[in-house]
Amino acid sequence: MSVLDGWDDAADVGEHDEALSPSGSDTAPDTAPVWAVFGDLMAGLLGAFVLILVGVLVVQMDLVSHLQAEVQKRQVEEQRRMALEKALAIPLRSGRVTLNNGRIGISGSVLFAFNSDQLRPEGRQLLQALVPPLRVYLGERDEMLMVSGFTDDKPVQNRNDRYADNLELSAQRALTVTRALIGEGMPSSRVFAAAFGAEQPAAPNTSEAGRALNRRVEMAPVPKAAPPAP
């Protein structure tokens, strides 16, 4: 082997070693800059904040809408109460009729004798006075009049054999008032009867005064039922 061959072999070995040895630029792995990581974190936090803010705004908008609807409802109810009070000004001044939360109350003793469903003459006169303003009021609002009968809690069987129970007595009284209103000019399409017996007392049934308050007839304007779908 010549000297030149020895030098060639040494050169080949050196080149091979350089190829196997990592260069200085290959020893350090690539890493993302700190500012980029921080930017991603802040973007995520901002997105979460925006979502929370949107959720809070939606809740607030729903609350405002609900409050506005409630205010409008109260205003409509107040307008109805004032209109009804104005329509019934003369009967209310007589003291024989009360108006509470849109419900016209008439004491049972004004309309009927005790444990009876036959109208007293003064009761018929009172109903006659109520028909004109109520007819106008109902017509202006396209509403109906619900006539409700109520009794005290004493069993009716012990007092009268004509009625099976308090519910039947209250039903007969409500029907009597309804028919009287129709007879005085109230359109039959604008009035209907309902019976509650001893339910929904206006006062405790613990005294005679309280029971007298519970023997009553109430009339309340209500919206007309929507016609059935075809």
N, CA, C and O of each residue as an XYZ file, in Angstrom:
920
protein
N       0.873     -1.197      0.000
C       0.000      0.000      0.000
C       0.889      1.218      0.000
O       1.896      1.272      0.706
N       0.504      2.205     -0.807
C       1.351      3.384     -0.924
C       0.963      4.414      0.127
O      -0.062      4.285      0.796
N       1.782      5.417      0.256
C       1.522      6.502      1.200
C       0.269      7.242      0.817
O      -0.496      7.675      1.679
N       0.050      7.391     -0.500
C      -1.143      8.101     -0.956
C      -2.414      7.370     -0.569
O      -3.414      7.976     -0.185
N      -2.348      6.039     -0.682
C      -3.533      5.264     -0.278
C      -3.836      5.449      1.191
O      -5.001      5.510      1.584
N      -2.795      5.538      2.012
C      -3.016      5.749      3.449
C      -3.696      7.067      3.730
O      -4.581      7.185      4.577
N      -3.237      8.061      2.972
C      -3.879      9.367      3.162
C      -5.343      9.358      2.711
O      -6.196      9.992      3.333
N      -5.618      8.651      1.647
C      -7.026      8.572      1.185
C      -7.915      7.876      2.209
O      -9.048      8.288      2.458
N      -7.368      6.798      2.801
C      -8.173      6.094      3.809
C      -8.464      6.978      5.009
O      -9.571      6.960      5.548
N      -7.476      7.744      5.424
C      -7.665      8.639      6.578
C      -8.701      9.687      6.272
O      -9.515     10.046      7.124
N      -8.668     10.179      5.046
C      -9.672     11.191      4.660
C     -11.067     10.613      4.680
O     -12.015     11.258      5.127
N     -11.191      9.338      4.170
C     -12.522      8.705      4.179
C     -13.048      8.530      5.580
O     -14.228      8.757      5.848
N     -12.143      8.114      6.499
C     -12.576      7.947      7.897
C     -13.014      9.257      8.503
O     -13.997      9.302      9.242
N     -12.301     10.323      8.202
C     -12.666     11.644      8.738
C     -14.022     12.092      8.231
O     -14.836     12.624      8.986
N     -14.261     11.871      6.936
C     -15.556     12.246      6.381
C     -16.690     11.435      6.993
O     -17.786     11.937      7.244
N     -16.376     10.133      7.228
C     -17.407      9.281      7.834
C     -17.732      9.733      9.238
O     -18.894      9.725      9.642
N     -16.692     10.136     10.004
C     -16.924     10.613     11.368
C     -17.716     11.910     11.371
O     -18.589     12.122     12.212
N     -17.393     12.778     10.410
C     -18.144     14.038     10.363
C     -19.608     13.797     10.034
O     -20.497     14.490     10.528
N     -19.838     12.801      9.191
C     -21.226     12.502      8.841
C     -22.000     11.965     10.019
O     -23.185     12.260     10.172
N     -21.325     11.152     10.882
C     -22.007     10.584     12.044
C     -22.141     11.562     13.189
O     -23.069     11.450     13.989
N     -21.236     12.517     13.286
C     -21.267     13.472     14.400
C     -22.313     14.529     14.129
O     -22.310     15.134     13.057
N     -23.224     14.773     15.088
C     -24.234     15.837     14.892
C     -23.571     17.190     14.883
O     -22.655     17.457     15.661
N     -24.032     18.025     14.013
C     -23.471     19.365     13.938
C     -24.002     20.218     15.077
O     -24.942     19.798     15.752
N     -23.457     21.367     15.317
C     -23.895     22.247     16.404
C     -25.321     22.717     16.222
O     -26.031     22.930     17.205
N     -25.757     22.886     14.975
C     -27.117     23.371     14.739
C     -28.168     22.304     14.971
O     -29.342     22.636     15.135
N     -27.780     21.002     14.993
C     -28.745     19.928     15.185
C     -28.899     19.503     16.629
O     -29.804     18.724     16.929
N     -28.084     19.962     17.515
C     -28.124     19.476     18.900
C     -29.275     20.095     19.690
O     -29.771     19.433     20.602
N     -29.737     21.319     19.408
C     -30.805     21.999     20.180
C     -32.140     21.833     19.466
O     -32.259     22.282     18.326
N     -33.170     21.199     20.083
C     -34.493     21.021     19.453
C     -35.218     22.360     19.319
O     -34.972     23.297     20.080
N     -36.137     22.429     18.313
C     -36.927     23.644     18.108
C     -37.949     23.794     19.226
O     -38.617     22.813     19.553
N     -38.108     24.971     19.832
C     -39.097     25.266     20.888
C     -39.872     26.523     20.511
O     -39.313     27.449     19.922
N     -41.228     26.557     20.868
C     -42.069     27.718     20.561
C     -41.676     28.872     21.467
O     -41.323     28.661     22.627
N     -41.732     30.076     20.952
C     -41.398     31.244     21.781
C     -42.414     31.393     22.925
O     -43.571     30.996     22.789
N     -41.980     31.958     24.028
C     -42.826     32.150     25.199
C     -43.997     33.068     24.878
O     -45.111     32.828     25.344
N     -43.767     34.106     24.097
C     -44.847     35.053     23.806
C     -45.990     34.399     23.029
O     -47.150     34.788     23.161
N     -45.637     33.385     22.205
C     -46.689     32.701     21.442
C     -47.574     31.874     22.374
O     -48.796     31.869     22.226
N     -46.970     31.184     23.323
C     -47.742     30.399     24.296
C     -48.626     31.312     25.136
O     -49.791     31.001     25.388
N     -48.071     32.428     25.561
C     -48.835     33.378     26.355
C     -50.008     33.951     25.557
O     -51.099     34.160     26.088
N     -49.758     34.197     24.273
C     -50.835     34.711     23.411
C     -51.968     33.715     23.273
O     -53.135     34.103     23.315
N     -51.648     32.428     23.109
C     -52.703     31.409     23.023
C     -53.524     31.336     24.313
O     -54.746     31.194     24.288
N     -52.811     31.437     25.443
C     -53.504     31.393     26.726
C     -54.466     32.569     26.878
O     -55.608     32.400     27.305
N     -53.993     33.748     26.527
C     -54.834     34.930     26.645
C     -56.028     34.856     25.693
O     -57.125     35.296     26.036
N     -55.815     34.302     24.503
C     -56.921     34.151     23.558
C     -57.980     33.213     24.116
O     -59.174     33.468     23.963
N     -57.558     32.132     24.761
C     -58.513     31.209     25.378
C     -59.286     31.858     26.505
O     -60.497     31.673     26.625
N     -58.579     32.627     27.339
C     -59.254     33.317     28.434
C     -60.246     34.351     27.908
O     -61.343     34.501     28.447
N     -59.854     35.060     26.856
C     -60.748     36.055     26.268
C     -62.006     35.396     25.704
O     -63.113     35.908     25.867
N     -61.823     34.260     25.043
C     -62.985     33.544     24.510
C     -63.931     33.100     25.605
O     -65.148     33.215     25.462
N     -63.378     32.587     26.708
C     -64.223     32.167     27.822
C     -64.960     33.363     28.424
O     -66.136     33.263     28.774
N     -64.267     34.487     28.540
C     -64.898     35.692     29.088
C     -66.048     36.164     28.198
O     -67.106     36.557     28.691
N     -65.827     36.119     26.875
C     -66.875     36.539     25.941
C     -68.102     35.640     26.071
O     -69.231     36.131     26.060
N     -67.892     34.320     26.195
C     -69.014     33.396     26.354
C     -69.803     33.686     27.631
O     -71.034     33.689     27.630
N     -69.064     33.930     28.728
C     -69.733     34.247     29.995
C     -70.515     35.546     29.867
O     -71.648     35.643     30.338
N     -69.910     36.545     29.228
C     -70.574     37.833     29.059
C     -71.847     37.697     28.226
O     -72.875     38.292     28.549
N     -71.769     36.913     27.157
C     -72.947     36.701     26.321
C     -74.057     36.011     27.121
O     -75.228     36.377     27.013
N     -73.675     35.006     27.929
C     -74.669     34.322     28.748
C     -75.334     35.265     29.727
O     -76.551     35.211     29.903
N     -74.551     36.139     30.375
C     -75.116     37.100     31.320
C     -76.060     38.067     30.611
O     -77.121     38.394     31.143
N     -75.686     38.527     29.420
C     -76.532     39.448     28.669
C     -77.855     38.797     28.274
O     -78.906     39.436     28.320
N     -77.795     37.520     27.883
C     -79.026     36.811     27.515
C     -79.962     36.699     28.710
O     -81.170     36.904     28.586
N     -79.391     36.368     29.879
C     -80.207     36.264     31.087
C     -80.833     37.608     31.432
O     -82.006     37.677     31.798
N     -80.045     38.681     31.315
C     -80.560     40.008     31.619
C     -81.667     40.414     30.648
O     -82.665     41.007     31.057
N     -81.494     40.097     29.364
C     -82.518     40.422     28.380
C     -83.810     39.670     28.655
O     -84.899     40.229     28.525
N     -83.689     38.388     29.041
C     -84.881     37.611     29.394
C     -85.576     38.209     30.612
O     -86.804     38.285     30.661
N     -84.777     38.635     31.600
C     -85.351     39.230     32.804
C     -86.062     40.537     32.483
O     -87.152     40.796     32.994
N     -85.444     41.366     31.631
C     -86.071     42.633     31.248
C     -87.377     42.385     30.507
O     -88.375     43.062     30.755
N     -87.372     41.411     29.592
C     -88.593     41.088     28.845
C     -89.697     40.606     29.785
O     -90.861     40.979     29.637
N     -89.312     39.765     30.763
C     -90.292     39.267     31.729
C     -90.869     40.409     32.564
O     -92.074     40.460     32.809
N     -90.006     41.318     32.996
C     -90.470     42.445     33.805
C     -91.379     43.356     32.992
O     -92.393     43.839     33.496
N     -91.018     43.591     31.740
C     -91.862     44.427     30.892
C     -93.236     43.797     30.684
O     -94.257     44.482     30.728
N     -93.250     42.480     30.456
C     -94.524     41.788     30.279
C     -95.369     41.867     31.555
O     -96.586     42.040     31.495
N     -94.704     41.738     32.708
C     -95.432     41.805     33.980
C     -95.991     43.202     34.206
O     -97.115     43.350     34.686
N     -95.212     44.232     33.863
C     -95.691     45.610     34.009
C     -96.887     45.855     33.100
O     -97.875     46.456     33.521
N     -96.802     45.392     31.856
C     -97.925     45.559     30.939
C     -99.167     44.836     31.442
O    -100.282     45.347     31.333
N     -98.963     43.625     32.002
C    -100.097     42.874     32.541
C    -100.747     43.635     33.689
O    -101.972     43.723     33.770
N     -99.912     44.187     34.583
C    -100.465     44.940     35.712
C    -101.208     46.185     35.217
O    -102.250     46.550     35.763
N    -100.667     46.834     34.183
C    -101.326     48.020     33.656
C    -102.679     47.676     33.048
O    -103.654     48.404     33.237
N    -102.739     46.564     32.318
C    -104.007     46.139     31.722
C    -105.023     45.811     32.816
O    -106.189     46.193     32.722
N    -104.576     45.104     33.849
C    -105.479     44.763     34.950
C    -105.982     46.016     35.662
O    -107.153     46.095     36.035
N    -105.105     46.982     35.848
C    -105.512     48.222     36.510
C    -106.505     48.998     35.644
O    -107.465     49.574     36.156
N    -106.270     49.010     34.337
C    -107.196     49.678     33.440
C    -108.566     48.998     33.452
O    -109.597     49.670     33.425
N    -108.575     47.660     33.492
C    -109.835     46.931     33.550
C    -110.565     47.225     34.859
O    -111.780     47.419     34.874
N    -109.811     47.256     35.952
C    -110.437     47.525     37.249
C    -111.052     48.910     37.280
O    -112.171     49.083     37.763
N    -110.329     49.904     36.767
C    -110.837     51.275     36.775
C    -112.061     51.408     35.869
O    -113.018     52.106     36.203
N    -112.018     50.723     34.710
C    -113.163     50.790     33.805
C    -114.386     50.133     34.430
O    -115.496     50.651     34.316
N    -114.188     48.993     35.093
C    -115.302     48.305     35.732
C    -115.840     49.119     36.903
O    -117.050     49.183     37.117
N    -114.944     49.734     37.653
C    -115.373     50.567     38.783
C    -116.174     51.758     38.294
O    -117.156     52.157     38.921
N    -115.752     52.324     37.173
C    -116.495     53.455     36.607
C    -117.872     53.009     36.120
O    -118.866     53.708     36.319
N    -117.924     51.833     35.476
C    -119.197     51.340     34.958
C    -120.184     51.041     36.081
O    -121.393     51.182     35.899
N    -119.678     50.631     37.235
C    -120.544     50.231     38.347
C    -120.591     51.285     39.451
O    -120.889     50.973     40.604
N    -120.299     52.527     39.093
C    -120.198     53.579     40.113
C    -121.481     53.711     40.926
O    -121.421     53.820     42.151
N    -122.627     53.703     40.277
C    -123.901     53.909     41.003
C    -124.215     52.710     41.895
O    -124.507     52.916     43.073
N    -124.172     51.460     41.400
C    -124.422     50.327     42.303
C    -123.414     50.240     43.450
O    -123.771     49.847     44.560
N    -122.160     50.603     43.186
C    -121.158     50.543     44.249
C    -121.461     51.554     45.345
O    -121.249     51.274     46.525
N    -121.954     52.725     44.962
C    -122.272     53.749     45.970
C    -123.425     53.319     46.864
O    -123.553     53.794     47.992
N    -124.258     52.426     46.362
C    -125.387     51.977     47.174
C    -124.950     51.091     48.331
O    -125.700     50.913     49.290
N    -123.748     50.536     48.253
C    -123.235     49.688     49.317
C    -123.692     48.253     49.232
O    -123.271     47.430     50.045
N    -124.537     47.926     48.279
C    -125.023     46.548     48.157
C    -124.146     45.695     47.247
O    -124.335     44.483     47.141
N    -123.192     46.337     46.599
C    -122.282     45.647     45.673
C    -120.858     45.993     46.064
O    -120.565     47.136     46.414
N    -119.978     45.012     46.005
C    -118.558     45.234     46.257
C    -117.773     44.873     44.996
O    -118.242     44.107     44.154
N    -116.585     45.433     44.885
C    -115.697     45.139     43.759
C    -114.313     44.867     44.307
O    -113.681     45.753     44.881
N    -113.842     43.650     44.133
C    -112.546     43.255     44.666
C    -111.809     42.413     43.626
O    -112.250     41.322     43.265
N    -110.681     42.941     43.152
C    -109.873     42.239     42.138
C    -110.698     41.850     40.912
O    -110.566     40.748     40.380
N    -111.546     42.771     40.478
C    -112.344     42.527     39.287
C    -113.540     41.626     39.499
O    -114.203     41.255     38.530
N    -113.836     41.263     40.732
C    -114.966     40.383     41.036
C    -116.055     41.189     41.745
O    -115.816     41.811     42.780
N    -117.248     41.163     41.166
C    -118.390     41.897     41.707
C    -119.088     40.991     42.714
O    -119.575     39.918     42.360
N    -119.135     41.420     43.945
C    -119.731     40.599     45.000
C    -121.066     41.137     45.459
O    -121.234     42.342     45.649
N    -122.023     40.229     45.639
C    -123.346     40.593     46.156
C    -123.670     39.642     47.296
O    -123.610     38.424     47.122
N    -124.004     40.172     48.436
C    -124.336     39.332     49.582
C    -125.548     38.464     49.279
O    -126.512     38.904     48.652
N    -125.474     37.219     49.742
C    -126.597     36.313     49.522
C    -127.885     36.817     50.129
O    -128.960     36.550     49.593
N    -127.806     37.546     51.246
C    -129.018     38.035     51.901
C    -129.695     39.133     51.092
O    -130.893     39.368     51.249
N    -128.936     39.811     50.224
C    -129.535     40.829     49.360
C    -130.354     40.174     48.264
O    -131.412     40.678     47.887
N    -129.870     39.052     47.752
C    -130.513     38.393     46.623
C    -131.554     37.358     47.048
O    -132.603     37.232     46.416
N    -131.261     36.610     48.132
C    -132.095     35.454     48.475
C    -132.435     35.443     49.967
O    -131.692     35.962     50.801
N    -133.562     34.844     50.268
C    -133.855     34.526     51.656
C    -132.949     33.374     52.084
O    -132.381     32.669     51.249
N    -132.826     33.199     53.378
C    -131.936     32.155     53.896
C    -132.335     30.785     53.349
O    -133.496     30.384     53.420
N    -131.344     30.080     52.804
C    -131.533     28.712     52.334
C    -132.561     28.617     51.191
O    -133.309     27.646     51.085
N    -132.572     29.652     50.345
C    -133.524     29.687     49.232
C    -132.799     30.095     47.958
O    -131.749     30.737     48.007
N    -133.369     29.717     46.815
C    -132.828     30.145     45.533
C    -133.811     31.051     44.787
O    -133.669     31.260     43.582
N    -134.812     31.591     45.502
C    -135.800     32.493     44.909
C    -135.365     33.938     45.155
O    -135.103     34.325     46.294
N    -135.290     34.731     44.087
C    -134.823     36.104     44.207
C    -135.773     36.964     45.029
O    -136.992     36.882     44.878
N    -135.207     37.778     45.890
C    -135.974     38.806     46.577
C    -136.292     39.934     45.573
O    -135.564     40.102     44.594
N    -137.336     40.683     45.798
C    -137.647     41.809     44.894
C    -136.508     42.831     44.826
O    -136.180     43.321     43.745
N    -135.900     43.156     45.984
C    -134.799     44.117     45.953
C    -133.571     43.544     45.246
O    -132.787     44.283     44.649
N    -133.410     42.211     45.319
C    -132.324     41.578     44.593
C    -132.521     41.671     43.092
O    -131.565     41.919     42.358
N    -133.739     41.478     42.629
C    -134.031     41.593     41.198
C    -133.816     43.026     40.714
O    -133.314     43.238     39.610
N    -134.191     44.009     41.533
C    -133.968     45.407     41.162
C    -132.481     45.709     41.041
O    -132.057     46.435     40.141
N    -131.691     45.150     41.954
C    -130.253     45.371     41.887
C    -129.669     44.770     40.603
O    -128.857     45.412     39.938
N    -130.066     43.569     40.258
C    -129.574     42.944     39.027
C    -130.008     43.750     37.802
O    -129.256     43.888     36.837
N    -131.210     44.268     37.855
C    -131.697     45.095     36.751
C    -130.811     46.326     36.562
O    -130.550     46.737     35.431
N    -130.345     46.918     37.672
C    -129.473     48.093     37.585
C    -128.073     47.732     37.099
O    -127.376     48.577     36.539
N    -127.658     46.491     37.309
C    -126.313     46.081     36.909
C    -126.208     45.745     35.422
O    -125.127     45.846     34.841
N    -127.306     45.353     34.812
C    -127.240     44.862     33.428
C    -126.735     45.918     32.443
O    -125.818     45.614     31.681
N    -127.281     47.149     32.410
C    -126.826     48.098     31.378
C    -125.318     48.383     31.412
O    -124.673     48.282     30.368
N    -124.725     48.736     32.566
C    -123.272     49.001     32.543
C    -122.455     47.752     32.245
O    -121.435     47.835     31.560
N    -122.878     46.604     32.742
C    -122.131     45.378     32.469
C    -122.219     44.982     30.996
O    -121.244     44.494     30.425
N    -123.353     45.184     30.396
C    -123.509     44.839     28.983
C    -122.583     45.700     28.117
O    -121.958     45.203     27.181
N    -122.504     46.976     28.435
C    -121.607     47.862     27.685
C    -120.153     47.471     27.923
O    -119.360     47.397     26.984
N    -119.811     47.222     29.179
C    -118.429     46.849     29.516
C    -118.011     45.576     28.792
O    -116.927     45.526     28.210
N    -118.846     44.557     28.818
C    -118.516     43.281     28.175
C    -118.422     43.433     26.659
O    -117.552     42.835     26.025
N    -119.313     44.232     26.082
C    -119.297     44.420     24.638
C    -118.054     45.144     24.159
O    -117.530     44.840     23.088
N    -117.577     46.104     24.945
C    -116.386     46.861     24.542
C    -115.133     45.994     24.568
O    -114.184     46.257     23.829
N    -115.119     44.969     25.406
C    -113.922     44.139     25.556
C    -114.095     42.721     25.024
O    -113.182     41.900     25.115
N    -115.257     42.442     24.476
C    -115.542     41.104     23.946
C    -115.275     40.049     25.015
O    -114.585     39.060     24.768
N    -115.830     40.272     26.207
C    -115.674     39.343     27.323
C    -117.018     38.749     27.727
O    -118.068     39.154     27.228
N    -116.965     37.781     28.641
C    -118.167     37.139     29.167
C    -118.237     37.376     30.671
O    -117.251     37.757     31.303
N    -119.419     37.142     31.228
C    -119.635     37.325     32.655
C    -119.858     35.963     33.300
O    -120.801     35.250     32.955
N    -118.987     35.608     34.236
C    -119.144     34.364     34.975
C    -119.870     34.651     36.283
O    -119.389     35.432     37.104
N    -121.018     34.027     36.479
C    -121.809     34.183     37.697
C    -121.538     32.971     38.583
O    -121.835     31.839     38.199
N    -120.977     33.205     39.765
C    -120.553     32.114     40.648
C    -121.352     32.134     41.945
O    -121.531     33.184     42.563
N    -121.832     30.946     42.353
C    -122.548     30.816     43.612
C    -121.684     30.180     44.685
O    -120.913     29.260     44.412
N    -121.819     30.684     45.925
C    -121.039     30.190     47.056
C    -121.969     30.021     48.270
O    -123.010     30.671     48.365
N    -121.576     29.147     49.179
C    -122.336     28.936     50.420
C    -121.361     28.900     51.600
O    -120.144     28.985     51.433
N    -121.944     28.768     52.805
C    -121.094     28.521     53.967
C    -120.806     27.022     54.056
O    -121.118     26.272     53.131
N    -120.214     26.588     55.165
C    -119.801     25.179     55.264
C    -120.796     24.289     56.016
O    -120.523     23.107     56.221
N    -121.927     24.827     56.423
C    -122.896     23.990     57.136
C    -123.608     23.067     56.157
O    -124.034     23.518     55.093
N    -123.744     21.796     56.487
C    -124.420     20.860     55.566
C    -125.843     21.301     55.278
O    -126.615     21.589     56.193
N    -126.179     21.349     54.008
C    -127.491     21.824     53.623
C    -128.582     20.812     53.956
O    -129.745     21.189     54.095
N    -128.226     19.528     54.086
C    -129.246     18.507     54.371
C    -129.968     18.783     55.680
O    -131.130     18.408     55.836
N    -129.292     19.435     56.625
C    -129.899     19.698     57.915
C    -130.865     20.875     57.880
O    -131.570     21.137     58.855
N    -130.895     21.574     56.766
C    -131.687     22.797     56.712
C    -132.750     22.781     55.620
O    -133.757     23.480     55.736
N    -132.550     22.001     54.564
C    -133.495     22.030     53.455
C    -133.394     20.710     52.695
O    -132.303     20.231     52.387
N    -134.543     20.145     52.406
C    -134.572     18.870     51.691
C    -134.581     19.053     50.176
O    -134.558     18.068     49.438
N    -134.614     20.293     49.705
C    -134.692     20.523     48.251
C    -133.348     20.318     47.558
O    -133.300     20.026     46.363
N    -132.257     20.470     48.309
C    -130.931     20.409     47.697
C    -130.134     19.274     48.307
O    -130.179     19.033     49.513
N    -129.408     18.586     47.451
C    -128.618     17.454     47.940
C    -127.454     17.923     48.805
O    -127.088     17.253     49.771
N    -126.871     19.067     48.466
C    -125.718     19.572     49.223
C    -125.523     21.051     48.909
O    -126.296     21.653     48.164
N    -124.473     21.620     49.493
C    -124.186     23.035     49.283
C    -123.852     23.346     47.832
O    -124.157     24.433     47.343
N    -123.235     22.411     47.152
C    -122.890     22.641     45.750
C    -124.148     22.836     44.907
O    -124.194     23.705     44.036
N    -125.166     22.021     45.175
C    -126.410     22.146     44.411
C    -127.116     23.458     44.743
O    -127.673     24.096     43.850
N    -127.104     23.874     46.016
C    -127.717     25.145     46.388
C    -127.007     26.308     45.688
O    -127.658     27.205     45.153
N    -125.678     26.288     45.693
C    -124.929     27.365     45.044
C    -125.160     27.360     43.536
O    -125.198     28.421     42.913
N    -125.314     26.179     42.946
C    -125.580     26.080     41.509
C    -126.941     26.673     41.171
O    -127.072     27.408     40.193
N    -127.955     26.357     41.975
C    -129.291     26.880     41.722
C    -129.326     28.400     41.861
O    -129.998     29.082     41.088
N    -128.605     28.927     42.842
C    -128.577     30.382     43.003
C    -127.856     31.049     41.833
O    -128.306     32.085     41.343
N    -126.744     30.471     41.381
C    -126.029     31.028     40.235
C    -126.906     30.991     38.987
O    -126.908     31.943     38.206
N    -127.644     29.912     38.793
C    -128.549     29.812     37.646
C    -129.681     30.829     37.737
O    -130.081     31.415     36.731
N    -130.188     31.031     38.933
C    -131.259     32.002     39.120
C    -130.791     33.403     38.745
O    -131.500     34.132     38.052
N    -129.599     33.778     39.203
C    -129.052     35.100     38.880
C    -128.769     35.202     37.390
O    -129.043     36.236     36.780
N    -128.229     34.156     36.798
C    -127.928     34.171     35.362
C    -129.201     34.365     34.545
O    -129.228     35.170     33.614
N    -130.241     33.637     34.889
C    -131.508     33.774     34.157
C    -132.120     35.163     34.363
O    -132.726     35.719     33.447
N    -131.961     35.718     35.563
C    -132.485     37.058     35.817
C    -131.743     38.099     34.979
O    -132.363     39.014     34.436
N    -130.432     37.966     34.872
C    -129.649     38.893     34.049
C    -130.079     38.808     32.588
O    -130.241     39.832     31.924
N    -130.262     37.599     32.095
C    -130.708     37.427     30.710
C    -132.100     38.022     30.529
O    -132.388     38.645     29.507
N    -132.961     37.825     31.528
C    -134.305     38.386     31.452
C    -134.320     39.901     31.452
O    -135.264     40.508     30.947
N    -133.287     40.526     32.011
C    -133.204     41.984     32.057
C    -132.429     42.556     30.874
O    -132.178     43.760     30.831
N    -132.048     41.722     29.921
C    -131.429     42.244     28.701
C    -129.996     41.842     28.460
O    -129.411     42.254     27.458
N    -129.396     41.040     29.353
C    -128.023     40.575     29.112
C    -128.046     39.485     28.039
O    -128.786     38.514     28.193
N    -127.269     39.603     26.960
C    -127.243     38.544     25.944
C    -126.816     37.215     26.559
O    -125.852     37.155     27.322
N    -127.532     36.169     26.225
C    -127.216     34.853     26.797
C    -125.834     34.378     26.405
O    -125.242     33.553     27.101
N    -125.307     34.888     25.297
C    -123.958     34.499     24.857
C    -122.877     35.165     25.685
O    -121.695     34.854     25.537
N    -123.279     36.087     26.565
C    -122.305     36.839     27.353
C    -122.255     36.413     28.818
O    -121.484     36.984     29.589
N    -123.042     35.441     29.218
C    -123.116     35.104     30.639
C    -123.230     33.598     30.808
O    -123.867     32.918     30.003
N    -122.608     33.083     31.863
C    -122.725     31.666     32.200
C    -122.595     31.503     33.710
O    -122.082     32.385     34.398
N    -123.066     30.367     34.216
C    -123.117     30.129     35.658
C    -122.052     29.125     36.071
O    -121.663     28.251     35.296
N    -121.586     29.270     37.318
C    -120.633     28.334     37.922
C    -120.975     28.185     39.392
O    -121.501     29.111     40.009
N    -120.677     27.019     39.954
C    -121.016     26.740     41.359
C    -119.776     26.248     42.089
O    -119.003     25.449     41.559
N    -119.593     26.739     43.325
C    -118.438     26.360     44.125
C    -118.816     25.831     45.505
O    -117.941     25.384     46.247
N    -120.092     25.871     45.865
C    -120.485     25.372     47.172
C    -119.759     26.098     48.285
O    -119.692     27.327     48.305
N    -119.214     25.321     49.212
C    -118.502     25.905     50.352
C    -117.030     26.177     50.053
O    -116.302     26.651     50.925
N    -116.588     25.884     48.837
C    -115.191     26.138     48.489
C    -114.942     27.637     48.312
O    -115.868     28.410     48.066
N    -113.686     28.025     48.440
C    -113.250     29.407     48.270
C    -114.013     30.379     49.169
O    -114.600     31.339     48.671
N    -114.014     30.151     50.477
C    -114.727     31.063     51.382
C    -114.094     32.446     51.385
O    -112.879     32.588     51.250
N    -114.929     33.458     51.539
C    -114.442     34.836     51.626
C    -114.009     35.182     53.041
O    -113.271     36.147     53.243
N    -114.463     34.397     54.035
C    -114.128     34.624     55.442
C    -114.145     33.277     56.153
O    -114.732     32.320     55.649
N    -113.511     33.193     57.313
C    -113.554     31.928     58.068
C    -114.988     31.564     58.467
O    -115.785     32.428     58.832
N    -115.291     30.285     58.390
C    -116.621     29.806     58.779
C    -116.696     29.511     60.286
O    -117.317     28.535     60.707
N    -116.069     30.352     61.068
C    -116.019     30.131     62.514
C    -117.026     30.964     63.283
O    -117.150     30.830     64.501
N    -117.744     31.823     62.577
C    -118.753     32.661     63.235
C    -119.913     32.865     62.273
O    -119.796     32.606     61.076
N    -121.018     33.326     62.805
C    -122.187     33.580     61.955
C    -121.913     34.716     60.975
O    -122.385     34.700     59.838
N    -121.140     35.705     61.433
C    -120.800     36.813     60.526
C    -119.958     36.311     59.357
O    -120.170     36.705     58.211
N    -119.007     35.443     59.659
C    -118.175     34.896     58.591
C    -118.977     34.035     57.637
O    -118.794     34.123     56.423
N    -119.849     33.215     58.158
C    -120.679     32.365     57.294
C    -121.615     33.209     56.428
O    -121.891     32.849     55.284
N    -122.106     34.328     56.967
C    -122.980     35.214     56.184
C    -122.218     35.803     54.996
O    -122.783     35.953     53.912
N    -120.943     36.136     55.191
C    -120.126     36.654     54.089
C    -119.889     35.599     53.011
O    -119.753     35.922     51.831
N    -119.842     34.347     53.429
C    -119.580     33.270     52.468
C    -120.810     32.888     51.653
O    -120.688     32.302     50.577
N    -121.990     33.216     52.162
C    -123.210     32.967     51.380
C    -123.393     34.146     50.426
O    -123.988     35.162     50.784
N    -122.877     33.995     49.214
C    -122.792     35.128     48.309
C    -122.868     34.662     46.854
O    -122.788     33.472     46.550
N    -123.025     35.646     45.972
C    -122.922     35.438     44.525
C    -121.918     36.451     43.998
O    -121.971     37.631     44.345
N    -121.017     35.988     43.171
C    -120.019     36.858     42.565
C    -120.153     36.824     41.049
O    -120.513     35.804     40.461
N    -119.855     37.963     40.433
C    -119.834     38.063     38.975
C    -118.488     38.618     38.551
O    -118.016     39.605     39.116
N    -117.869     37.996     37.569
C    -116.536     38.408     37.137
C    -116.432     38.366     35.624
O    -116.727     37.335     35.019
N    -116.018     39.466     34.995
C    -115.755     39.428     33.555
C    -114.541     38.544     33.268
O    -113.520     38.641     33.950
N    -114.657     37.698     32.273
C    -113.572     36.796     31.883
C    -113.445     36.808     30.367
O    -114.426     37.082     29.675
N    -112.255     36.515     29.830
C    -112.093     36.465     28.372
C    -112.954     35.365     27.757
O    -113.174     34.312     28.356
N    -113.426     35.634     26.566
C    -114.193     34.614     25.855
C    -113.268     33.488     25.434
O    -112.120     33.718     25.054
N    -113.782     32.267     25.507
C    -112.980     31.115     25.102
C    -112.774     31.144     23.598
O    -113.673     31.506     22.840
N    -111.560     30.752     23.172
C    -111.263     30.706     21.748
C    -112.077     29.600     21.087
O    -112.268     28.540     21.684
N    -112.559     29.825     19.868
C    -113.332     28.782     19.185
C    -112.470     27.555     18.923
O    -111.269     27.690     18.686
N    -113.050     26.370     18.960
C    -112.260     25.157     18.725
C    -111.658     25.134     17.322
O    -112.258     25.619     16.363
N    -110.485     24.572     17.227
C    -109.812     24.486     15.933
C    -110.579     23.546     15.012
O    -111.091     22.524     15.468
N    -110.668     23.873     13.714
C    -111.411     22.997     12.788
C    -110.720     21.659     12.609
O    -111.208     20.806     11.867
